[in-house]
Amino acid sequence: MTEKISRGRFWTAWVLSGIVVLFMLFDSISKLFKPSSVVEGTVTLGFAEHHIVPIGIIGLICTILYAIPRTSVLGAVLLTGYFGGAIATQMRMDAPLFSNTLFAVYLGILMWGGLWLRDKRVRRLFG
């Protein structure tokens, strides 16, 4: 797991992963504080207000697991499920495909791409 990688690969991996981590931290933490825009947006998507904090906690736990190198694969698998729920919710709401519905797919590509660049086990798994 401690394979030497080039500086370019190292920084590219952490920038890709960092984008996902920063977005998810912002999203999850905002759900914990429940500003009116988050409450309004989440209720519009069909969730009850009392679901907002648990969704934020789940997202935060998955993100923290992804950010820690030792548990990053577990975090990526859990975030993939989280993103799948986001995609299903957007599809159920008949949201625009490329901007809203596929946004979680874009995050997933960044997440797995960053992990693929920085983790030899993932590279072996995906060939």
ZIPE-V339945 format. One record per run of one state. SS is the DSSP state (alpha for helix, beta for strand, coil for the rest). FROM is the first residue (numbers start at 1). TO is the last residue. Records with the same first field share a line. If there is no record, write none. Layout:
BEGIN
SS->FROM-TO / FROM-TO
END
This chain:
BEGIN
coil->1-6 / 34-35 / 45-48 / 68-68 / 93-96 / 102-102 / 119-119 / 127-127
alpha->7-33 / 36-44 / 49-67 / 69-92 / 97-101 / 103-118 / 120-126
END
